[in-house]
Amino acid sequence: MENKGWIKIHRKIFETSFYGKPLVVALFIHCLLKANHQDNKIIWNKQEMIIKRGSFVTGLKVLAKESGISTQSIRTALVTLKSTHTLTIKSTTKFSVITILNYEQYQSLTNKLTNKQQTTNKQLTTNNNVWRMYKNVKEKDKSFIRKENFIYDEQTKTYKLKPIL
């Protein structure tokens, strides 16, 4: 598995019953990071297995080593995550397949912004950049860059320099 890309963490995590337990939260985030973002084929005992999106193959020792959490704390956290219907675990004698339930809600593939959202985001960034540049100008040089030299355009929601007549 490549360690590239990112995951989403929704603020709804604050509402989970396990949020007050830092080791459980840390393990859950570790599981989100480890989970396949698409179906993946592996070979085990000369048989091809498909590990579904939202699932990954691991073991207690591997989880402990990767996360820095003790094996006993991993066991306890996994019991908590199972009892809260956050994930399921299918174990064999050699490995376990952990599946994050409702993975699509956490990591939906649709991440499209509407044109209006993109425009608004760009305008906000532009406004912030203009005032950031203004703040960075030395005090003695600010005489020509005064707030009164800018006008606020209600239509585009941006600041623009007043035209020089």
N, C-alpha and C positions, 0 to 999 in steps of 0.2 A: 504494500500500500504506500502510495506516495504521500509525503507530508506536505502537500501543497494545497492551497485553497483555504477556505474559511467555512465556518458554520454560523448559524444564526442562534442567538440565545434570546428568547422572547422574555419580556418583563413579567410574563405570567409565572415565571419560575418563583417569583416572590410569593405567589399564592399557593405553592405546593406545601403539603404537610411536612416535607423534609427540609424545607429551606433553612431552618434554624440549625441544621446539623451540617457543619462545614465539610466533614469527610464524605457525607452522602452526596452533597452538591458537587464536590470535587470529582467524585467517581462518576456521577451522572454526566458532567461536562466531558470527562475523559472518554466515556462511552460515546457521546455525540461525536467527539473528534475521531474516534477509532472506527465508527460505523461506516460501512460502504455507502458511498453516495450514488452508486448504481450497482446492479447485480454483478457478481463477480464469480468466476469459476476457479475452483481449486481442485487439486488431485490429492486424495487421501486414500491410502491403502490400494493404490492402483485403480481407484474409482473417482470419476469426476463428480464433484459436488458443486451446486450453485448456492452461493451465499447471497441472500437477497439484500436489496437496498435497505439500509437501516439496521443491518446485522453485521456481526463480525465474529471471528474465531479467536478464542483466547483461553486462558487458564488462570487460576488464582495466583500462581507465582508470577506469571507474566504481568498481570494487572498490578500486582504489588510492586514489581520492579519498575514498570513504566510510570506508575502514578506516584511512587514514593510513599504509599499508604501500606501499613502492615497487613499481612495476610488475614489476621483475625478481624481487623477493621474492614477489610474488603468483604469478608463473609457477612459481617453485620450490615454493611451498607447495601450489599446485594439483596439481603432479606428485606430490608426496608424498601428498596426500589421495586422488588417483586410484589410486596404486600400493598404498595400504593398503585399497582397496575401501571408502572412506568416502563418496565421491561420484563421480558421472559428469558429463561435460560434453559437450553436443552443441553444436557451433559452426556458425554461418553466417558470411557475410561481414560482417554488421551487428551480431550479438549472439550470446551463448551462453546456453543453458539449463543451469543447474547443478541437479542432482538429488542430494539427500542420500539415500544408500542406507540402508535400515533406519530411515527417518524415524519410522515408527510406534513403534519401540523407544525412540527418543529423546523423542518428543512424542506419546505415546499420548493418545487422547481420553478414556479412562476414568480419572477422577481422583476416584473416589468413596471416601470413608472409611466404614468400617463404623460402626454406632452405638457399638460398644465403643471404637473409636479416637477418635471425636468426644468421647465422655464422658471418656476418659482425658486427651485434650488439654485439655479444658475444666478438668478437675480440676487438672492440672499448672499451668495458667495461674493458676487461683484461688490455689493454694498459693504460687506465686511472688509474686503480687500482695500477699497478706497479709504475707509476710515483707519485701517491698520497702517496704510502708507502715510496718512496724515499724522498719525501719532508718532511715527518714526522720523519725521522731518524735525531738524533741530529748531529750537524755539526762535532763534533769530531769523530763520528762513521761512517762518510761518506767516509772515506779513502778507505774502501774496496768496497763501492758501488759507482762506478763512471760510468759516461755515457760510457766511453770507454770499460767497462766490459760487455756491452750489445751489441748485434748485432741485426740489423733489418732484419727480414725475409720477403722478398718481396712477397713470395707466400702466407703466412698466414697473412701478414700485422701486425705482432706483434713483440715486442722486446723480446729477449731471452738472458739469461746469456751466455757469451762465455764459451765454455768448458774449464775446467782446464786441462792442459797437464802435 
